[in-house]
Amino acid sequence: MRREPFDSSAIVSAGYDPGTSTLEVEFTSGGVYCYRLVPGRVWRELRAAPSPGRYFAERIRDVYPEEWLPHAT
């Protein structure tokens, strides 16, 4: 999945696949996670959020099923 860079202290980059409703997030810690069943609205709001890290923590983490991607780049 193609990710775009984020201006965030927590998120390096993120990408979204509307066909599968999948969000992929690369964190500054180096981890890359895939979130399933994410509505397009949530992706748009994450991209527009003044603080993407805060938006992620409040609206995505622990809300959508996640999967760690050990070798994603």
All heavy atoms as a GROMACS GRO file, in nm:
protein
  588
    1MET      N    1   0.085  -0.119   0.000
    1MET     CA    2   0.000   0.000   0.000
    1MET      C    3   0.089   0.124   0.000
    1MET      O    4   0.189   0.130   0.071
    1MET     CB    5  -0.089  -0.001   0.124
    1MET     CG    6  -0.175   0.123   0.139
    1MET     SD    7  -0.278   0.124   0.287
    1MET     CE    8  -0.366  -0.029   0.271
    2ARG      N    9   0.052   0.220  -0.076
    2ARG     CA   10   0.127   0.346  -0.081
    2ARG      C   11   0.084   0.435   0.035
    2ARG      O   12  -0.035   0.458   0.056
    2ARG     CB   13   0.099   0.415  -0.214
    2ARG     CG   14   0.183   0.536  -0.234
    2ARG     CD   15   0.170   0.585  -0.375
    2ARG     NE   16   0.229   0.717  -0.384
    2ARG     CZ   17   0.185   0.810  -0.464
    2ARG    NH1   18   0.084   0.787  -0.543
    2ARG    NH2   19   0.243   0.928  -0.465
    3ARG      N   20   0.183   0.480   0.112
    3ARG     CA   21   0.154   0.569   0.225
    3ARG      C   22   0.203   0.708   0.195
    3ARG      O   23   0.298   0.727   0.121
    3ARG     CB   24   0.222   0.515   0.352
    3ARG     CG   25   0.168   0.380   0.396
    3ARG     CD   26   0.221   0.341   0.533
    3ARG     NE   27   0.365   0.332   0.540
    3ARG     CZ   28   0.434   0.219   0.529
    3ARG    NH1   29   0.374   0.105   0.509
    3ARG    NH2   30   0.565   0.221   0.540
    4GLU      N   31   0.138   0.807   0.256
    4GLU     CA   32   0.181   0.945   0.241
    4GLU      C   33   0.240   0.993   0.373
    4GLU      O   34   0.200   0.950   0.481
    4GLU     CB   35   0.066   1.034   0.196
    4GLU     CG   36  -0.051   1.039   0.291
    4GLU     CD   37  -0.165   1.121   0.234
    4GLU    OE1   38  -0.223   1.081   0.132
    4GLU    OE2   39  -0.198   1.225   0.294
    5PRO      N   40   0.340   1.082   0.366
    5PRO     CA   41   0.404   1.131   0.488
    5PRO      C   42   0.308   1.217   0.571
    5PRO      O   43   0.220   1.284   0.516
    5PRO     CB   44   0.521   1.214   0.438
    5PRO     CG   45   0.494   1.241   0.295
    5PRO     CD   46   0.398   1.139   0.245
    6PHE      N   47   0.325   1.210   0.702
    6PHE     CA   48   0.245   1.290   0.795
    6PHE      C   49   0.336   1.383   0.874
    6PHE      O   50   0.449   1.346   0.906
    6PHE     CB   51   0.172   1.198   0.895
    6PHE     CG   52   0.036   1.156   0.848
    6PHE    CD1   53   0.020   1.082   0.733
    6PHE    CD2   54  -0.076   1.190   0.920
    6PHE    CE1   55  -0.105   1.043   0.690
    6PHE    CE2   56  -0.203   1.153   0.878
    6PHE     CZ   57  -0.217   1.079   0.762
    7ASP      N   58   0.287   1.500   0.904
    7ASP     CA   59   0.357   1.596   0.990
    7ASP      C   60   0.308   1.570   1.132
    7ASP      O   61   0.213   1.632   1.178
    7ASP     CB   62   0.327   1.739   0.945
    7ASP     CG   63   0.404   1.841   1.027
    7ASP    OD1   64   0.501   1.802   1.095
    7ASP    OD2   65   0.366   1.959   1.024
    8SER      N   66   0.371   1.473   1.198
    8SER     CA   67   0.324   1.428   1.329
    8SER      C   68   0.441   1.376   1.410
    8SER      O   69   0.535   1.320   1.354
    8SER     CB   70   0.220   1.315   1.308
    8SER     OG   71   0.190   1.252   1.429
    9SER      N   72   0.433   1.393   1.540
    9SER     CA   73   0.537   1.339   1.627
    9SER      C   74   0.517   1.190   1.654
    9SER      O   75   0.606   1.124   1.706
    9SER     CB   76   0.540   1.415   1.760
    9SER     OG   77   0.416   1.402   1.826
   10ALA      N   78   0.401   1.135   1.615
   10ALA     CA   79   0.372   0.994   1.639
   10ALA      C   80   0.364   0.911   1.512
   10ALA      O   81   0.397   0.793   1.512
   10ALA     CB   82   0.241   0.981   1.716
   11ILE      N   83   0.318   0.972   1.402
   11ILE     CA   84   0.293   0.900   1.278
   11ILE      C   85   0.388   0.949   1.169
   11ILE      O   86   0.391   1.068   1.138
   11ILE     CB   87   0.147   0.918   1.233
   11ILE    CG1   88   0.052   0.863   1.339
   11ILE    CG2   89   0.122   0.853   1.098
   11ILE    CD1   90  -0.095   0.893   1.312
   12VAL      N   91   0.462   0.856   1.110
   12VAL     CA   92   0.555   0.890   1.001
   12VAL      C   93   0.477   0.898   0.870
   12VAL      O   94   0.491   0.993   0.794
   12VAL     CB   95   0.666   0.784   0.989
   12VAL    CG1   96   0.751   0.809   0.865
   12VAL    CG2   97   0.751   0.781   1.113
   13SER      N   98   0.394   0.796   0.845
   13SER     CA   99   0.318   0.792   0.721
   13SER      C  100   0.195   0.705   0.740
   13SER      O  101   0.187   0.625   0.834
   13SER     CB  102   0.404   0.736   0.606
   13SER     OG  103   0.439   0.601   0.631
   14ALA      N  104   0.098   0.722   0.649
   14ALA     CA  105  -0.023   0.640   0.653
   14ALA      C  106  -0.082   0.634   0.513
   14ALA      O  107  -0.060   0.722   0.430
   14ALA     CB  108  -0.125   0.698   0.751
   15GLY      N  109  -0.155   0.527   0.487
   15GLY     CA  110  -0.222   0.509   0.360
   15GLY      C  111  -0.354   0.439   0.380
   15GLY      O  112  -0.376   0.374   0.482
   16TYR      N  113  -0.440   0.451   0.281
   16TYR     CA  114  -0.575   0.394   0.292
   16TYR      C  115  -0.614   0.328   0.161
   16TYR      O  116  -0.591   0.384   0.054
   16TYR     CB  117  -0.675   0.504   0.328
   16TYR     CG  118  -0.816   0.455   0.348
   16TYR    CD1  119  -0.849   0.381   0.461
   16TYR    CD2  120  -0.914   0.482   0.255
   16TYR    CE1  121  -0.979   0.336   0.480
   16TYR    CE2  122  -1.045   0.437   0.274
   16TYR     CZ  123  -1.075   0.364   0.387
   16TYR     OH  124  -1.204   0.319   0.407
   17ASP      N  125  -0.674   0.210   0.171
   17ASP     CA  126  -0.728   0.140   0.055
   17ASP      C  127  -0.879   0.137   0.068
   17ASP      O  128  -0.933   0.063   0.150
   17ASP     CB  129  -0.672  -0.002   0.050
   17ASP     CG  130  -0.722  -0.080  -0.070
   17ASP    OD1  131  -0.818  -0.037  -0.137
   17ASP    OD2  132  -0.664  -0.187  -0.098
   18PRO      N  133  -0.950   0.220  -0.011
   18PRO     CA  134  -1.096   0.225   0.000
   18PRO      C  135  -1.164   0.096  -0.044
   18PRO      O  136  -1.273   0.064   0.002
   18PRO     CB  137  -1.136   0.342  -0.090
   18PRO     CG  138  -1.022   0.360  -0.183
   18PRO     CD  139  -0.899   0.313  -0.112
   19GLY      N  140  -1.099   0.018  -0.129
   19GLY     CA  141  -1.157  -0.108  -0.175
   19GLY      C  142  -1.171  -0.211  -0.065
   19GLY      O  143  -1.263  -0.292  -0.066
   20THR      N  144  -1.078  -0.207   0.030
   20THR     CA  145  -1.080  -0.304   0.141
   20THR      C  146  -1.105  -0.237   0.276
   20THR      O  147  -1.104  -0.305   0.378
   20THR     CB  148  -0.947  -0.381   0.148
   20THR    OG1  149  -0.841  -0.287   0.171
   20THR    CG2  150  -0.921  -0.459   0.021
   21SER      N  151  -1.122  -0.105   0.276
   21SER     CA  152  -1.140  -0.028   0.400
   21SER      C  153  -1.027  -0.054   0.498
   21SER      O  154  -1.046  -0.072   0.618
   21SER     CB  155  -1.275  -0.060   0.465
   21SER     OG  156  -1.380  -0.025   0.379
   22THR      N  157  -0.904  -0.054   0.445
   22THR     CA  158  -0.786  -0.083   0.524
   22THR      C  159  -0.698   0.041   0.537
   22THR      O  160  -0.667   0.106   0.438
   22THR     CB  161  -0.705  -0.197   0.458
   22THR    OG1  162  -0.788  -0.312   0.446
   22THR    CG2  163  -0.581  -0.231   0.538
   23LEU      N  164  -0.659   0.069   0.660
   23LEU     CA  165  -0.570   0.180   0.692
   23LEU      C  166  -0.437   0.123   0.737
   23LEU      O  167  -0.434   0.033   0.822
   23LEU     CB  168  -0.630   0.265   0.804
   23LEU     CG  169  -0.545   0.378   0.861
   23LEU    CD1  170  -0.524   0.487   0.756
   23LEU    CD2  171  -0.609   0.434   0.986
   24GLU      N  172  -0.328   0.172   0.681
   24GLU     CA  173  -0.195   0.129   0.720
   24GLU      C  174  -0.123   0.249   0.779
   24GLU      O  175  -0.120   0.356   0.718
   24GLU     CB  176  -0.121   0.076   0.597
   24GLU     CG  177   0.004   0.000   0.628
   24GLU     CD  178   0.063  -0.063   0.503
   24GLU    OE1  179   0.008  -0.165   0.456
   24GLU    OE2  180   0.162  -0.008   0.452
   25VAL      N  181  -0.064   0.231   0.898
   25VAL     CA  182   0.000   0.341   0.968
   25VAL      C  183   0.142   0.301   1.009
   25VAL      O  184   0.162   0.196   1.070
   25VAL     CB  185  -0.079   0.381   1.095
   25VAL    CG1  186  -0.012   0.498   1.166
   25VAL    CG2  187  -0.223   0.415   1.061
   26GLU      N  188   0.238   0.386   0.975
   26GLU     CA  189   0.377   0.369   1.018
   26GLU      C  190   0.404   0.470   1.129
   26GLU      O  191   0.383   0.590   1.110
   26GLU     CB  192   0.472   0.395   0.902
   26GLU     CG  193   0.618   0.385   0.943
   26GLU     CD  194   0.714   0.423   0.831
   26GLU    OE1  195   0.668   0.469   0.724
   26GLU    OE2  196   0.836   0.407   0.851
   27PHE      N  197   0.448   0.420   1.243
   27PHE     CA  198   0.471   0.505   1.360
   27PHE      C  199   0.618   0.543   1.372
   27PHE      O  200   0.706   0.475   1.320
   27PHE     CB  201   0.424   0.433   1.486
   27PHE     CG  202   0.277   0.409   1.488
   27PHE    CD1  203   0.224   0.289   1.444
   27PHE    CD2  204   0.189   0.508   1.528
   27PHE    CE1  205   0.088   0.267   1.443
   27PHE    CE2  206   0.052   0.488   1.528
   27PHE     CZ  207   0.002   0.367   1.484
   28THR      N  208   0.645   0.650   1.445
   28THR     CA  209   0.782   0.695   1.466
   28THR      C  210   0.864   0.590   1.542
   28THR      O  211   0.986   0.588   1.533
   28THR     CB  212   0.787   0.829   1.542
   28THR    OG1  213   0.714   0.817   1.664
   28THR    CG2  214   0.727   0.940   1.458
   29SER      N  215   0.796   0.501   1.614
   29SER     CA  216   0.864   0.393   1.686
   29SER      C  217   0.920   0.288   1.590
   29SER      O  218   0.996   0.201   1.631
   29SER     CB  219   0.767   0.326   1.782
   29SER     OG  220   0.662   0.263   1.710
   30GLY      N  221   0.877   0.296   1.462
   30GLY     CA  222   0.922   0.200   1.363
   30GLY      C  223   0.821   0.093   1.329
   30GLY      O  224   0.836   0.023   1.231
   31GLY      N  225   0.717   0.080   1.410
   31GLY     CA  226   0.614  -0.020   1.384
   31GLY      C  227   0.520   0.022   1.273
   31GLY      O  228   0.492   0.141   1.254
   32VAL      N  229   0.473  -0.076   1.197
   32VAL     CA  230   0.372  -0.054   1.094
   32VAL      C  231   0.253  -0.144   1.126
   32VAL      O  232   0.269  -0.264   1.145
   32VAL     CB  233   0.426  -0.084   0.953
   32VAL    CG1  234   0.317  -0.063   0.849
   32VAL    CG2  235   0.547   0.003   0.922
   33TYR      N  236   0.135  -0.084   1.134
   33TYR     CA  237   0.014  -0.158   1.166
   33TYR      C  238  -0.092  -0.136   1.060
   33TYR      O  239  -0.101  -0.028   1.001
   33TYR     CB  240  -0.040  -0.114   1.302
   33TYR     CG  241   0.044  -0.162   1.417
   33TYR    CD1  242   0.158  -0.092   1.454
   33TYR    CD2  243   0.011  -0.277   1.488
   33TYR    CE1  244   0.237  -0.135   1.560
   33TYR    CE2  245   0.089  -0.321   1.593
   33TYR     CZ  246   0.202  -0.250   1.629
   33TYR     OH  247   0.279  -0.293   1.732
   34CYS      N  248  -0.173  -0.238   1.042
   34CYS     CA  249  -0.282  -0.235   0.947
   34CYS      C  250  -0.413  -0.239   1.028
   34CYS      O  251  -0.426  -0.322   1.119
   34CYS     CB  252  -0.270  -0.358   0.858
   34CYS     SG  253  -0.394  -0.369   0.732
   35TYR      N  254  -0.505  -0.152   0.996
   35TYR     CA  255  -0.634  -0.145   1.065
   35TYR      C  256  -0.744  -0.175   0.964
   35TYR      O  257  -0.749  -0.116   0.856
   35TYR     CB  258  -0.654  -0.006   1.128
   35TYR     CG  259  -0.552   0.018   1.235
   35TYR    CD1  260  -0.427   0.068   1.204
   35TYR    CD2  261  -0.577  -0.016   1.367
   35TYR    CE1  262  -0.330   0.085   1.301
   35TYR    CE2  263  -0.481   0.000   1.465
   35TYR     CZ  264  -0.357   0.050   1.432
   35TYR     OH  265  -0.261   0.065   1.528
   36ARG      N  266  -0.830  -0.270   0.998
   36ARG     CA  267  -0.935  -0.318   0.908
   36ARG      C  268  -1.069  -0.251   0.940
   36ARG      O  269  -1.091  -0.205   1.051
   36ARG     CB  270  -0.951  -0.468   0.922
   36ARG     CG  271  -0.823  -0.546   0.912
   36ARG     CD  272  -0.787  -0.579   0.771
   36ARG     NE  273  -0.665  -0.660   0.768
   36ARG     CZ  274  -0.578  -0.652   0.674
   36ARG    NH1  275  -0.594  -0.570   0.574
   36ARG    NH2  276  -0.469  -0.726   0.677
   37LEU      N  277  -1.157  -0.250   0.840
   37LEU     CA  278  -1.294  -0.201   0.855
   37LEU      C  279  -1.301  -0.051   0.888
   37LEU      O  280  -1.393  -0.006   0.956
   37LEU     CB  281  -1.370  -0.282   0.961
   37LEU     CG  282  -1.366  -0.434   0.943
   37LEU    CD1  283  -1.431  -0.504   1.062
   37LEU    CD2  284  -1.433  -0.474   0.813
   38VAL      N  285  -1.202   0.025   0.842
   38VAL     CA  286  -1.196   0.168   0.870
   38VAL      C  287  -1.274   0.244   0.762
   38VAL      O  288  -1.243   0.232   0.644
   38VAL     CB  289  -1.050   0.218   0.874
   38VAL    CG1  290  -1.044   0.367   0.898
   38VAL    CG2  291  -0.971   0.142   0.980
   39PRO      N  292  -1.376   0.320   0.800
   39PRO     CA  293  -1.451   0.398   0.701
   39PRO      C  294  -1.364   0.507   0.636
   39PRO      O  295  -1.272   0.560   0.699
   39PRO     CB  296  -1.563   0.463   0.782
   39PRO     CG  297  -1.568   0.390   0.911
   39PRO     CD  298  -1.430   0.335   0.935
   40GLY      N  299  -1.395   0.541   0.514
   40GLY     CA  300  -1.322   0.646   0.444
   40GLY      C  301  -1.325   0.778   0.518
   40GLY      O  302  -1.229   0.856   0.515
   41ARG      N  303  -1.434   0.804   0.587
   41ARG     CA  304  -1.448   0.928   0.666
   41ARG      C  305  -1.337   0.938   0.770
   41ARG      O  306  -1.279   1.045   0.792
   41ARG     CB  307  -1.586   0.929   0.734
   41ARG     CG  308  -1.603   1.036   0.839
   41ARG     CD  309  -1.732   1.020   0.919
   41ARG     NE  310  -1.748   0.889   0.981
   41ARG     CZ  311  -1.688   0.850   1.094
   41ARG    NH1  312  -1.606   0.931   1.158
   41ARG    NH2  313  -1.708   0.729   1.143
   42VAL      N  314  -1.304   0.826   0.833
   42VAL     CA  315  -1.200   0.825   0.937
   42VAL      C  316  -1.064   0.857   0.875
   42VAL      O  317  -0.985   0.933   0.933
   42VAL     CB  318  -1.199   0.691   1.012
   42VAL    CG1  319  -1.080   0.679   1.105
   42VAL    CG2  320  -1.330   0.673   1.088
   43TRP      N  321  -1.036   0.804   0.757
   43TRP     CA  322  -0.911   0.836   0.687
   43TRP      C  323  -0.903   0.985   0.656
   43TRP      O  324  -0.802   1.049   0.679
   43TRP     CB  325  -0.902   0.751   0.561
   43TRP     CG  326  -0.798   0.795   0.462
   43TRP    CD1  327  -0.821   0.834   0.334
   43TRP    CD2  328  -0.657   0.804   0.481
   43TRP    NE1  329  -0.704   0.866   0.271
   43TRP    CE2  330  -0.599   0.850   0.360
   43TRP    CE3  331  -0.572   0.781   0.588
   43TRP    CZ2  332  -0.463   0.870   0.343
   43TRP    CZ3  333  -0.436   0.802   0.571
   43TRP    CH2  334  -0.382   0.845   0.451
   44ARG      N  335  -1.012   1.040   0.604
   44ARG     CA  336  -1.013   1.183   0.571
   44ARG      C  337  -0.994   1.268   0.696
   44ARG      O  338  -0.920   1.367   0.695
   44ARG     CB  339  -1.144   1.220   0.500
   44ARG     CG  340  -1.153   1.161   0.360
   44ARG     CD  341  -1.275   1.211   0.284
   44ARG     NE  342  -1.402   1.177   0.347
   44ARG     CZ  343  -1.467   1.062   0.329
   44ARG    NH1  344  -1.416   0.969   0.251
   44ARG    NH2  345  -1.582   1.042   0.389
   45GLU      N  346  -1.059   1.229   0.805
   45GLU     CA  347  -1.045   1.304   0.930
   45GLU      C  348  -0.903   1.292   0.987
   45GLU      O  349  -0.849   1.390   1.039
   45GLU     CB  350  -1.148   1.256   1.032
   45GLU     CG  351  -1.289   1.295   0.995
   45GLU     CD  352  -1.395   1.236   1.086
   45GLU    OE1  353  -1.361   1.159   1.180
   45GLU    OE2  354  -1.514   1.268   1.066
   46LEU      N  355  -0.841   1.175   0.976
   46LEU     CA  356  -0.703   1.158   1.022
   46LEU      C  357  -0.610   1.251   0.944
   46LEU      O  358  -0.526   1.320   1.003
   46LEU     CB  359  -0.659   1.013   1.005
   46LEU     CG  360  -0.512   0.983   1.037
   46LEU    CD1  361  -0.483   1.005   1.186
   46LEU    CD2  362  -0.476   0.840   0.996
   47ARG      N  363  -0.627   1.256   0.813
   47ARG     CA  364  -0.542   1.341   0.730
   47ARG      C  365  -0.561   1.489   0.762
   47ARG      O  366  -0.468   1.568   0.750
   47ARG     CB  367  -0.572   1.316   0.582
   47ARG     CG  368  -0.523   1.181   0.538
   47ARG     CD  369  -0.565   1.147   0.397
   47ARG     NE  370  -0.514   1.244   0.302
   47ARG     CZ  371  -0.575   1.274   0.188
   47ARG    NH1  372  -0.688   1.218   0.155
   47ARG    NH2  373  -0.521   1.362   0.106
   48ALA      N  374  -0.681   1.529   0.801
   48ALA     CA  375  -0.711   1.670   0.826
   48ALA      C  376  -0.692   1.711   0.972
   48ALA      O  377  -0.700   1.830   1.004
   48ALA     CB  378  -0.855   1.700   0.783
   49ALA      N  379  -0.667   1.616   1.059
   49ALA     CA  380  -0.661   1.645   1.202
   49ALA      C  381  -0.543   1.736   1.236
   49ALA      O  382  -0.432   1.717   1.184
   49ALA     CB  383  -0.648   1.515   1.281
   50PRO      N  384  -0.564   1.836   1.324
   50PRO     CA  385  -0.453   1.920   1.370
   50PRO      C  386  -0.344   1.838   1.439
   50PRO      O  387  -0.226   1.871   1.430
   50PRO     CB  388  -0.518   2.017   1.468
   50PRO     CG  389  -0.665   2.010   1.443
   50PRO     CD  390  -0.692   1.876   1.382
   51SER      N  391  -0.386   1.731   1.507
   51SER     CA  392  -0.292   1.640   1.572
   51SER      C  393  -0.327   1.498   1.530
   51SER      O  394  -0.411   1.432   1.593
   51SER     CB  395  -0.299   1.653   1.725
   51SER     OG  396  -0.220   1.553   1.785
   52PRO      N  397  -0.263   1.447   1.423
   52PRO     CA  398  -0.294   1.311   1.379
   52PRO      C  399  -0.271   1.205   1.486
   52PRO      O  400  -0.348   1.110   1.497
   52PRO     CB  401  -0.200   1.289   1.260
   52PRO     CG  402  -0.171   1.427   1.210
   52PRO     CD  403  -0.170   1.513   1.333
   53GLY      N  404  -0.168   1.222   1.568
   53GLY     CA  405  -0.141   1.126   1.675
   53GLY      C  406  -0.254   1.120   1.776
   53GLY      O  407  -0.295   1.013   1.819
   54ARG      N  408  -0.306   1.235   1.813
   54ARG     CA  409  -0.417   1.240   1.908
   54ARG      C  410  -0.544   1.181   1.845
   54ARG      O  411  -0.615   1.105   1.908
   54ARG     CB  412  -0.443   1.382   1.954
   54ARG     CG  413  -0.561   1.388   2.053
   54ARG     CD  414  -0.583   1.527   2.103
   54ARG     NE  415  -0.463   1.568   2.176
   54ARG     CZ  416  -0.433   1.693   2.205
   54ARG    NH1  417  -0.513   1.792   2.169
   54ARG    NH2  418  -0.324   1.722   2.271
   55TYR      N  419  -0.570   1.218   1.719
   55TYR     CA  420  -0.687   1.163   1.650
   55TYR      C  421  -0.678   1.011   1.644
   55TYR      O  422  -0.774   0.940   1.673
   55TYR     CB  423  -0.699   1.221   1.508
   55TYR     CG  424  -0.822   1.169   1.437
   55TYR    CD1  425  -0.943   1.237   1.445
   55TYR    CD2  426  -0.818   1.052   1.364
   55TYR    CE1  427  -1.056   1.190   1.383
   55TYR    CE2  428  -0.931   1.003   1.302
   55TYR     CZ  429  -1.049   1.072   1.311
   55TYR     OH  430  -1.162   1.023   1.250
   56PHE      N  431  -0.559   0.960   1.609
   56PHE     CA  432  -0.540   0.816   1.604
   56PHE      C  433  -0.570   0.751   1.739
   56PHE      O  434  -0.642   0.652   1.747
   56PHE     CB  435  -0.396   0.782   1.560
   56PHE     CG  436  -0.367   0.636   1.572
   56PHE    CD1  437  -0.403   0.550   1.471
   56PHE    CD2  438  -0.307   0.586   1.686
   56PHE    CE1  439  -0.381   0.414   1.484
   56PHE    CE2  440  -0.284   0.451   1.700
   56PHE     CZ  441  -0.321   0.364   1.599
   57ALA      N  442  -0.513   0.808   1.845
   57ALA     CA  443  -0.531   0.751   1.979
   57ALA      C  444  -0.678   0.752   2.023
   57ALA      O  445  -0.724   0.658   2.088
   57ALA     CB  446  -0.446   0.828   2.080
   58GLU      N  447  -0.751   0.856   1.986
   58GLU     CA  448  -0.888   0.870   2.032
   58GLU      C  449  -0.990   0.800   1.942
   58GLU      O  450  -1.096   0.758   1.989
   58GLU     CB  451  -0.925   1.018   2.042
   58GLU     CG  452  -0.848   1.090   2.149
   58GLU     CD  453  -0.872   1.240   2.151
   58GLU    OE1  454  -0.944   1.292   2.061
   58GLU    OE2  455  -0.819   1.306   2.242
   59ARG      N  456  -0.961   0.788   1.812
   59ARG     CA  457  -1.063   0.742   1.717
   59ARG      C  458  -1.030   0.613   1.642
   59ARG      O  459  -1.118   0.558   1.576
   59ARG     CB  460  -1.090   0.851   1.614
   59ARG     CG  461  -1.131   0.984   1.671
   59ARG     CD  462  -1.276   0.981   1.717
   59ARG     NE  463  -1.316   1.105   1.778
   59ARG     CZ  464  -1.375   1.205   1.714
   59ARG    NH1  465  -1.402   1.195   1.587
   59ARG    NH2  466  -1.407   1.314   1.780
   60ILE      N  467  -0.905   0.568   1.649
   60ILE     CA  468  -0.868   0.450   1.570
   60ILE      C  469  -0.813   0.337   1.658
   60ILE      O  470  -0.861   0.224   1.651
   60ILE     CB  471  -0.766   0.489   1.460
   60ILE    CG1  472  -0.830   0.590   1.364
   60ILE    CG2  473  -0.716   0.365   1.386
   60ILE    CD1  474  -0.735   0.653   1.265
   61ARG      N  475  -0.711   0.369   1.739
   61ARG     CA  476  -0.653   0.266   1.825
   61ARG      C  477  -0.759   0.207   1.917
   61ARG      O  478  -0.841   0.280   1.974
   61ARG     CB  479  -0.538   0.326   1.909
   61ARG     CG  480  -0.470   0.221   1.995
   61ARG     CD  481  -0.355   0.277   2.073
   61ARG     NE  482  -0.396   0.390   2.154
   61ARG     CZ  483  -0.314   0.485   2.196
   61ARG    NH1  484  -0.188   0.482   2.164
   61ARG    NH2  485  -0.359   0.583   2.270
   62ASP      N  486  -0.761   0.078   1.930
   62ASP     CA  487  -0.855   0.004   2.014
   62ASP      C  488  -1.000   0.014   1.964
   62ASP      O  489  -1.091  -0.026   2.036
   62ASP     CB  490  -0.849   0.052   2.160
   62ASP     CG  491  -0.711   0.031   2.221
   62ASP    OD1  492  -0.642  -0.066   2.184
   62ASP    OD2  493  -0.672   0.114   2.306
   63VAL      N  494  -1.022   0.067   1.843
   63VAL     CA  495  -1.156   0.073   1.786
   63VAL      C  496  -1.169  -0.024   1.670
   63VAL      O  497  -1.269  -0.095   1.658
   63VAL     CB  498  -1.190   0.217   1.740
   63VAL    CG1  499  -1.323   0.221   1.667
   63VAL    CG2  500  -1.189   0.313   1.858
   64TYR      N  501  -1.067  -0.030   1.584
   64TYR     CA  502  -1.069  -0.114   1.466
   64TYR      C  503  -0.972  -0.230   1.481
   64TYR      O  504  -0.868  -0.216   1.546
   64TYR     CB  505  -1.034  -0.031   1.341
   64TYR     CG  506  -1.131   0.080   1.319
   64TYR    CD1  507  -1.103   0.210   1.360
   64TYR    CD2  508  -1.255   0.056   1.262
   64TYR    CE1  509  -1.194   0.312   1.342
   64TYR    CE2  510  -1.348   0.157   1.244
   64TYR     CZ  511  -1.317   0.285   1.284
   64TYR     OH  512  -1.408   0.384   1.268
   65PRO      N  513  -1.005  -0.346   1.420
   65PRO     CA  514  -0.913  -0.461   1.429
   65PRO      C  515  -0.777  -0.424   1.370
   65PRO      O  516  -0.769  -0.363   1.265
   65PRO     CB  517  -0.981  -0.567   1.342
   65PRO     CG  518  -1.124  -0.525   1.329
   65PRO     CD  519  -1.125  -0.374   1.343
   66GLU      N  520  -0.671  -0.464   1.442
   66GLU     CA  521  -0.537  -0.428   1.397
   66GLU      C  522  -0.452  -0.550   1.373
   66GLU      O  523  -0.477  -0.658   1.430
   66GLU     CB  524  -0.467  -0.335   1.496
   66GLU     CG  525  -0.422  -0.402   1.623
   66GLU     CD  526  -0.346  -0.307   1.715
   66GLU    OE1  527  -0.368  -0.186   1.713
   66GLU    OE2  528  -0.262  -0.358   1.789
   67GLU      N  529  -0.351  -0.531   1.290
   67GLU     CA  530  -0.255  -0.635   1.259
   67GLU      C  531  -0.119  -0.571   1.243
   67GLU      O  532  -0.104  -0.472   1.171
   67GLU     CB  533  -0.296  -0.703   1.128
   67GLU     CG  534  -0.199  -0.804   1.076
   67GLU     CD  535  -0.239  -0.856   0.938
   67GLU    OE1  536  -0.346  -0.820   0.887
   67GLU    OE2  537  -0.160  -0.930   0.880
   68TRP      N  538  -0.020  -0.624   1.312
   68TRP     CA  539   0.117  -0.576   1.300
   68TRP      C  540   0.175  -0.629   1.171
   68TRP      O  541   0.161  -0.746   1.137
   68TRP     CB  542   0.198  -0.621   1.420
   68TRP     CG  543   0.343  -0.587   1.412
   68TRP    CD1  544   0.397  -0.462   1.398
   68TRP    CD2  545   0.454  -0.677   1.420
   68TRP    NE1  546   0.534  -0.468   1.397
   68TRP    CE2  547   0.571  -0.600   1.410
   68TRP    CE3  548   0.464  -0.813   1.434
   68TRP    CZ2  549   0.698  -0.656   1.414
   68TRP    CZ3  550   0.590  -0.870   1.439
   68TRP    CH2  551   0.705  -0.791   1.428
   69LEU      N  552   0.243  -0.544   1.095
   69LEU     CA  553   0.306  -0.584   0.970
   69LEU      C  554   0.458  -0.585   0.992
   69LEU      O  555   0.522  -0.480   0.985
   69LEU     CB  556   0.268  -0.487   0.856
   69LEU     CG  557   0.118  -0.473   0.831
   69LEU    CD1  558   0.091  -0.368   0.724
   69LEU    CD2  559   0.056  -0.606   0.792
   70PRO      N  560   0.514  -0.700   1.021
   70PRO     CA  561   0.654  -0.705   1.062
   70PRO      C  562   0.756  -0.660   0.958
   70PRO      O  563   0.861  -0.611   0.994
   70PRO     CB  564   0.676  -0.852   1.098
   70PRO     CG  565   0.569  -0.924   1.027
   70PRO     CD  566   0.454  -0.830   1.015
   71HIS      N  567   0.725  -0.672   0.830
   71HIS     CA  568   0.825  -0.637   0.729
   71HIS      C  569   0.771  -0.536   0.629
   71HIS      O  570   0.816  -0.531   0.516
   71HIS     CB  571   0.872  -0.762   0.655
   71HIS     CG  572   0.935  -0.862   0.746
   71HIS    ND1  573   1.056  -0.841   0.807
   71HIS    CD2  574   0.890  -0.981   0.792
   71HIS    CE1  575   1.085  -0.945   0.883
   71HIS    NE2  576   0.987  -1.031   0.876
   72ALA      N  577   0.676  -0.456   0.668
   72ALA     CA  578   0.618  -0.357   0.576
   72ALA      C  579   0.712  -0.238   0.562
   72ALA      O  580   0.776  -0.196   0.657
   72ALA     CB  581   0.483  -0.308   0.629
   73THR      N  582   0.720  -0.187   0.440
   73THR     CA  583   0.800  -0.067   0.416
   73THR      C  584   0.724   0.024   0.323
   73THR      O  585   0.638  -0.016   0.252
   73THR     CB  586   0.936  -0.101   0.354
   73THR    OG1  587   0.917  -0.177   0.235
   73THR    CG2  588   1.022  -0.176   0.452
   0.00000   0.00000   0.00000
